[in-house]
Amino acid sequence: MKIAWFCIPAHGHTNPTLGVVKELTAAGHQVYYFSFDMFKEKIERVGAEFISCDGYDFEMEDKENADRVGKDKVFATELLVASTLALDEMTTEKVAEIKPDIIVSDSVAFWGKLVAMKHGIPYVSSTTTFAFNKYSAKYMQESSWDIARMLFAMPKINKHLKRLREKGYPVKGILDIVQNDNDTNTIVYTSDYFQPCADTFSDRYHFIGPSIRPVTEPVAKTADKTVYISMGTINQNREFYRNCINALGKTDWQVIFSMGTNTEHFDDLPENIQIHERVDQMAVLSIADAFITHCGMNSASEGLYFKVPLVLFPQTPEQGAVAKRVEELGAGVMLESISEEDVMSAVTGVLSNPDYKENAIRISDSFHACGGVAEAKEFLEEIAAES
């Protein structure tokens, strides 16, 4: 089986796929992974053939654009359609050369879906967030229909659609690009228990559970309670970090920060506070008793996999959806504000109330019960056999 796999230039969307790719290549399947040079080494490490999307006037590589994509859906779709056109000649040539049996594409790497449509190749969506339909969309601040109305109002979008059709992409409307339905074969990297409204999705959706890396750099537990704080490496909210240090520095807990490039802004730390640019997150979570998180899908899932209750501090609508689901299932508490008092109250709450731990264990059990990468491999083999 030959698989062409497309992803966006983002660690949070690439990393969950690597276990599935490794399972496929170990079984003798050929995976051609269309991505960006910063991911080349890790993609090749799991046995795939890396195909670079760099150097094609692909605007998603611009960090300013990539940041805006997460907040502005109109801009995102305009940019991604333009990116499809930038990659068109290369992808057309490579598809003719490879002759893939299946195309797997990240759910927001719309160019991969469009390539499948153009060349009549079976398509599978790789969804590293929650799967969204009209029912689960209530977890976001805006629904897919709200997004569609905004997009249809933009003349530029319709011009882009015309340009796509002129290049052979059979696109009737914007929803053909941005929305999957119950006939779309889909791999989702969570459990059906954690997935909102899971019973509204068809059996074409396979909830395989999160992709968890093994611990590589063990971390010693030095106190009765360990609190881990990570807001992602790009978060620059130094007031939040300072308030956490001031509040938690007064306890006898072990407190570990993963702070990215912010570390140089903090010194004279209390003895129980450890600040790092990066940590082996799996190692820290394996000893943690509470996790203050921005609620990125991967981070939240990793915390819950290790049965750690969460203090929820989402920064985007997507992270808000994850936070809402965690809160709904009783495995975490929302941070009311970044004040020292609210930080202390939230952490004390999840540490002292055993219900949060029990509910985190329930979600963890659902992750462990998933079919994982083996189920994903079998699912793709079935689709290839049908085509």
C-alpha positions as CSV (number, residue, x, y, z in Angstrom):
1,M,0.0,0.0,0.0
2,K,1.2,3.5,-0.9
3,I,0.1,6.4,1.2
4,A,0.5,10.1,0.5
5,W,0.3,12.0,3.9
6,F,-0.1,15.8,4.1
7,C,0.3,17.9,7.3
8,I,0.5,21.5,8.3
9,P,3.8,23.0,9.7
10,A,2.9,22.5,13.3
11,H,4.3,20.2,16.0
12,G,0.9,19.6,17.6
13,H,-0.5,18.3,14.3
14,T,2.6,16.4,13.2
15,N,3.7,14.5,16.4
16,P,0.4,12.5,16.9
17,T,0.7,11.1,13.4
18,L,4.2,9.7,13.7
19,G,3.2,6.5,15.7
20,V,0.7,5.6,13.0
21,V,3.3,6.2,10.2
22,K,5.8,4.1,12.1
23,E,3.3,1.3,12.4
24,L,2.5,1.5,8.6
25,T,6.1,1.5,7.5
26,A,7.0,-1.4,9.9
27,A,4.3,-3.4,8.2
28,G,5.9,-2.8,4.8
29,H,3.7,0.0,3.6
30,Q,5.2,3.0,1.8
31,V,4.4,6.4,3.3
32,Y,5.2,9.6,1.4
33,Y,4.9,12.4,3.9
34,F,4.5,15.9,2.5
35,S,5.7,18.4,5.1
36,F,8.3,21.0,5.9
37,D,12.0,20.9,6.4
38,M,11.9,21.4,10.2
39,F,10.1,18.1,10.5
40,K,12.3,16.1,8.0
41,E,14.4,14.3,10.6
42,K,11.5,13.0,12.8
43,I,9.4,12.0,9.7
44,E,12.3,10.0,8.2
45,R,13.0,8.5,11.6
46,V,9.7,6.6,11.5
47,G,10.4,5.2,8.0
48,A,8.5,7.6,5.8
49,E,9.8,9.2,2.6
50,F,9.9,13.0,3.3
51,I,8.7,15.3,0.5
52,S,9.4,19.0,1.2
53,C,6.7,21.6,0.8
54,D,9.3,24.4,1.4
55,G,10.1,26.8,-1.3
56,Y,6.7,27.0,-3.0
57,D,5.6,30.4,-1.9
58,F,3.7,28.6,0.9
59,E,2.6,31.4,3.2
60,M,1.8,29.1,6.2
61,E,5.5,29.0,6.9
62,D,5.5,32.6,8.0
63,K,5.1,32.6,11.8
64,E,3.0,35.7,11.8
65,N,0.6,34.1,9.3
66,A,0.6,30.8,11.2
67,D,-0.3,32.5,14.4
68,R,-3.2,34.4,12.8
69,V,-4.6,31.2,11.2
70,G,-5.5,29.9,14.7
71,K,-7.5,33.0,15.4
72,D,-9.0,34.1,12.1
73,K,-10.9,31.5,10.2
74,V,-11.6,33.7,7.2
75,F,-7.9,34.5,6.8
76,A,-7.1,30.8,7.4
77,T,-9.2,29.6,4.5
78,E,-8.0,32.3,2.1
79,L,-4.4,31.4,3.0
80,L,-4.9,27.7,2.7
81,V,-6.6,27.9,-0.7
82,A,-3.8,30.1,-1.9
83,S,-1.3,27.5,-0.5
84,T,-3.0,24.7,-2.4
85,L,-2.4,26.6,-5.6
86,A,1.2,27.3,-4.7
87,L,1.8,23.5,-4.2
88,D,-0.4,22.4,-7.2
89,E,2.3,21.7,-9.8
90,M,4.5,19.8,-7.3
91,T,1.7,17.7,-5.8
92,T,0.3,16.9,-9.3
93,E,3.7,15.7,-10.4
94,K,4.4,13.7,-7.2
95,V,0.9,12.0,-7.2
96,A,1.5,10.9,-10.8
97,E,4.9,9.5,-9.8
98,I,3.9,7.8,-6.6
99,K,0.4,6.6,-7.6
100,P,-0.8,6.5,-3.9
101,D,-3.7,4.1,-3.0
102,I,-4.8,6.6,-0.2
103,I,-4.3,10.2,0.7
104,V,-4.2,11.0,4.4
105,S,-4.4,14.7,5.3
106,D,-4.5,16.7,8.5
107,S,-8.1,18.0,8.9
108,V,-6.8,21.6,8.3
109,A,-4.3,20.7,5.7
110,F,-7.0,21.4,3.1
111,W,-4.6,21.1,0.2
112,G,-4.3,17.4,0.9
113,K,-8.0,16.9,0.8
114,L,-8.1,19.0,-2.4
115,V,-5.4,16.9,-4.0
116,A,-7.4,13.7,-3.2
117,M,-10.5,15.3,-4.8
118,K,-8.6,16.4,-7.9
119,H,-7.1,13.0,-8.6
120,G,-10.0,10.8,-7.4
121,I,-8.0,9.1,-4.7
122,P,-9.6,7.8,-1.5
123,Y,-9.2,10.4,1.3
124,V,-8.8,10.0,5.0
125,S,-8.8,12.9,7.5
126,S,-6.2,12.9,10.3
127,T,-7.9,14.9,13.1
128,T,-5.5,15.8,16.0
129,T,-8.2,18.0,17.6
130,F,-11.7,16.9,18.5
131,A,-13.8,15.8,15.5
132,F,-16.3,18.5,14.8
133,N,-19.8,18.3,13.3
134,K,-22.9,20.5,13.9
135,Y,-23.4,18.9,17.3
136,S,-19.8,19.0,18.7
137,A,-19.3,22.5,17.2
138,K,-21.1,23.9,20.2
139,Y,-17.9,23.4,22.1
140,M,-16.2,26.0,20.0
141,Q,-17.0,29.7,20.2
142,E,-18.3,29.7,16.6
143,S,-20.0,27.0,14.6
144,S,-19.0,25.7,11.2
145,W,-22.0,27.5,9.8
146,D,-20.9,30.8,11.3
147,I,-17.6,30.3,9.7
148,A,-19.2,29.5,6.3
149,R,-21.3,32.6,6.4
150,M,-18.2,34.7,7.0
151,L,-16.4,33.0,4.2
152,F,-19.2,33.4,1.7
153,A,-19.3,37.1,2.4
154,M,-15.8,37.5,1.1
155,P,-15.4,38.1,-2.6
156,K,-11.7,37.1,-2.4
157,I,-12.8,33.6,-1.3
158,N,-15.0,33.1,-4.3
159,K,-12.2,34.3,-6.6
160,H,-9.9,31.6,-5.0
161,L,-12.6,28.9,-5.5
162,K,-12.7,29.9,-9.2
163,R,-8.9,29.6,-9.4
164,L,-9.1,26.2,-7.9
165,R,-11.7,25.0,-10.4
166,E,-9.5,26.3,-13.2
167,K,-6.7,24.1,-11.9
168,G,-9.0,21.0,-12.0
169,Y,-10.2,20.9,-8.3
170,P,-13.9,19.9,-8.3
171,V,-14.9,22.4,-5.6
172,K,-18.6,23.6,-5.6
173,G,-18.4,25.7,-2.4
174,I,-16.2,26.4,0.5
175,L,-17.8,23.7,2.7
176,D,-16.4,21.1,0.3
177,I,-13.0,22.2,1.6
178,V,-13.5,23.0,5.3
179,Q,-16.1,20.5,6.4
180,N,-16.1,16.7,6.7
181,D,-19.2,14.6,7.1
182,N,-20.2,11.2,8.3
183,D,-19.1,9.7,5.0
184,T,-15.5,11.0,5.5
185,N,-13.1,8.3,6.7
186,T,-11.4,9.8,9.7
187,I,-8.8,9.0,12.3
188,V,-9.2,10.9,15.6
189,Y,-6.4,10.9,18.2
190,T,-8.7,10.6,21.2
191,S,-11.2,8.2,22.8
192,D,-14.9,8.2,22.0
193,Y,-15.5,8.9,25.7
194,F,-13.4,12.1,25.6
195,Q,-14.8,13.1,22.2
196,P,-17.8,15.4,22.6
197,C,-21.1,14.0,21.1
198,A,-19.3,10.8,19.9
199,D,-22.6,9.1,19.3
200,T,-23.3,11.5,16.4
201,F,-20.4,10.3,14.3
202,S,-20.6,7.3,12.0
203,D,-18.4,4.2,12.1
204,R,-16.1,5.8,9.5
205,Y,-14.7,7.7,12.5
206,H,-12.0,5.7,14.3
207,F,-11.1,7.1,17.8
208,I,-7.7,5.5,18.2
209,G,-6.6,7.3,21.4
210,P,-3.8,9.8,21.9
211,S,-0.2,9.3,20.7
212,I,2.0,9.1,23.8
213,R,5.7,9.2,23.6
214,P,7.8,7.0,25.9
215,V,9.6,8.6,28.8
216,T,13.2,9.3,27.8
217,E,14.6,11.6,30.6
218,P,13.1,10.4,34.0
219,V,12.4,13.2,36.5
220,A,12.8,12.6,40.3
221,K,9.8,13.3,42.5
222,T,11.1,15.3,45.4
223,A,7.9,16.2,47.4
224,D,4.6,14.7,48.4
225,K,2.9,16.8,45.7
226,T,4.2,17.8,42.3
227,V,2.6,20.6,40.2
228,Y,3.6,20.9,36.5
229,I,3.0,24.2,34.6
230,S,3.3,24.5,30.8
231,M,1.5,26.9,28.6
232,G,3.2,25.9,25.4
233,T,6.6,27.3,24.3
234,I,5.2,30.4,22.6
235,N,3.2,31.8,25.6
236,Q,4.8,35.1,26.8
237,N,2.4,35.9,29.7
238,R,5.1,36.7,32.3
239,E,2.6,38.1,34.8
240,F,0.9,34.7,34.9
241,Y,4.2,32.9,35.4
242,R,5.3,35.4,38.1
243,N,2.0,34.9,40.0
244,C,2.3,31.1,39.8
245,I,5.9,31.4,41.3
246,N,4.7,33.8,44.0
247,A,1.7,31.6,45.0
248,L,3.2,28.2,44.7
249,G,6.6,29.2,46.0
250,K,5.0,29.5,49.4
251,T,4.1,25.7,49.5
252,D,6.2,22.6,50.1
253,W,5.2,21.2,46.8
254,Q,7.6,20.4,43.9
255,V,6.7,22.9,41.2
256,I,8.1,22.4,37.6
257,F,7.7,24.9,34.8
258,S,8.3,24.3,31.1
259,M,8.6,27.9,29.9
260,G,10.2,28.1,26.5
261,T,12.4,31.2,26.1
262,N,10.9,33.0,29.1
263,T,13.3,31.5,31.7
264,E,15.8,34.4,31.5
265,H,13.2,36.7,33.0
266,F,13.0,34.9,36.4
267,D,15.6,34.6,39.1
268,D,15.8,34.5,42.9
269,L,13.4,31.5,42.8
270,P,12.1,29.8,45.9
271,E,13.8,26.4,46.5
272,N,10.7,24.3,45.5
273,I,10.4,26.0,42.0
274,Q,12.2,24.5,39.0
275,I,12.2,26.5,35.7
276,H,13.2,24.9,32.4
277,E,13.1,25.9,28.7
278,R,11.9,22.4,28.0
279,V,11.3,19.2,29.8
280,D,10.5,15.6,28.9
281,Q,6.8,16.2,29.4
282,M,5.9,12.5,29.7
283,A,8.4,12.1,32.5
284,V,7.1,15.1,34.4
285,L,3.5,14.1,34.0
286,S,4.3,10.6,35.2
287,I,5.1,12.0,38.6
288,A,2.7,15.0,38.6
289,D,-0.4,15.5,40.9
290,A,-1.7,18.6,39.1
291,F,-1.1,20.2,35.7
292,I,-1.7,23.8,34.8
293,T,-2.2,23.8,31.1
294,H,-3.2,25.9,28.1
295,C,-5.4,22.9,27.1
296,G,-3.7,22.2,23.8
297,M,-5.2,18.8,22.7
298,N,-1.9,17.0,23.0
299,S,-0.9,18.4,26.4
300,A,-4.3,17.9,27.9
301,S,-4.5,14.3,26.6
302,E,-1.0,13.6,27.8
303,G,-1.9,14.8,31.3
304,L,-5.1,12.8,31.4
305,Y,-3.3,9.7,30.1
306,F,-1.1,9.9,33.1
307,K,-4.2,10.4,35.3
308,V,-3.3,13.9,36.3
309,P,-6.2,16.4,37.1
310,L,-5.9,19.6,35.2
311,V,-6.1,23.4,35.9
312,L,-7.5,24.8,32.7
313,F,-6.2,28.0,31.2
314,P,-7.2,28.0,27.4
315,Q,-5.9,30.7,25.0
316,T,-7.8,29.9,21.8
317,P,-11.3,28.6,20.8
318,E,-9.9,25.2,20.1
319,Q,-8.2,25.0,23.5
320,G,-11.5,26.3,25.0
321,A,-13.3,23.3,23.5
322,V,-10.8,21.0,25.2
323,A,-11.1,22.8,28.5
324,K,-14.9,22.7,28.4
325,R,-14.9,18.9,27.8
326,V,-12.4,18.3,30.6
327,E,-14.5,20.4,33.0
328,E,-17.7,18.6,31.8
329,L,-16.2,15.2,32.6
330,G,-15.0,16.5,36.1
331,A,-11.3,16.0,35.5
332,G,-10.2,19.6,35.9
333,V,-11.2,23.1,37.0
334,M,-11.1,26.4,35.0
335,L,-8.7,29.1,36.2
336,E,-10.8,32.1,37.0
337,S,-8.0,34.6,36.6
338,I,-4.2,34.8,36.7
339,S,-4.2,36.3,40.2
340,E,-2.1,34.6,42.9
341,E,-5.3,33.8,44.9
342,D,-7.0,32.2,42.0
343,V,-4.0,30.1,41.0
344,M,-3.6,28.9,44.5
345,S,-7.4,28.2,44.8
346,A,-7.5,26.2,41.6
347,V,-4.4,24.0,42.3
348,T,-5.5,23.4,45.9
349,G,-8.9,22.4,44.6
350,V,-7.8,19.7,42.2
351,L,-5.2,18.4,44.8
352,S,-7.7,18.2,47.7
353,N,-10.8,16.9,46.0
354,P,-10.4,13.2,45.0
355,D,-13.2,13.4,42.5
356,Y,-10.9,15.2,40.0
357,K,-8.3,12.4,40.2
358,E,-11.0,9.7,39.8
359,N,-12.5,11.4,36.8
360,A,-9.0,11.8,35.2
361,I,-8.5,8.1,35.8
362,R,-11.8,7.4,34.0
363,I,-10.6,9.3,30.9
364,S,-7.2,7.7,31.1
365,D,-8.8,4.2,31.1
366,S,-10.8,5.2,28.0
367,F,-7.5,6.2,26.3
368,H,-5.8,2.9,27.2
369,A,-8.8,0.9,25.9
370,C,-8.5,2.5,22.4
371,G,-7.1,0.5,19.5
372,G,-4.2,2.8,18.9
373,V,-1.9,2.7,15.9
374,A,-2.7,-0.9,15.2
375,E,-6.4,0.1,14.7
376,A,-5.4,3.0,12.4
377,K,-3.2,0.7,10.3
378,E,-6.0,-1.8,9.9
379,F,-8.5,0.9,9.0
380,L,-6.3,2.3,6.3
381,E,-5.6,-1.2,4.9
382,E,-9.4,-1.8,4.7
383,I,-9.9,1.4,2.8
384,A,-7.1,0.6,0.3
385,A,-8.6,-2.9,-0.2
386,E,-12.0,-1.4,-1.0
387,S,-10.6,1.0,-3.6
